[in-house]
């Protein structure tokens, strides 16, 4: 789940997503402080997340999810096992696995969802 050789890159931590990402449709997020830009495929979604330090997201489950951390820190608990994730770390949440998260700082990640309709674009 982690990239032990990851190094912190301060120049990246403050770098916003470029127009190539921000020109994508923004997701209709259910939590204040969560933004994401949606790349929609026929059978999958990719979301470029930018999440404030919102604290805990309650346990929930959905289809398979894979992601990689670009900036910030998150505690991710999957089926009762907790990992602290930092830039360069990756995570996998199997379909139907109960999981929760705690966002400890501003957090950016790229997530791939097996569910084609996990997130809807804002209207």
Beta strands, then each sheet from edge to edge (+ up, - down):
strand 1: 25-26
strand 2: 34-40
strand 3: 45-51
strand 4: 55-60
strand 5: 65-71
strand 6: 74-78
strand 7: 81-85
strand 8: 90-93
strand 9: 99-103
strand 10: 107-113
sheet 1: 1+ 2- 3+ 10- 5+ 8-
sheet 2: 4+ 9- 6+ 7-
end
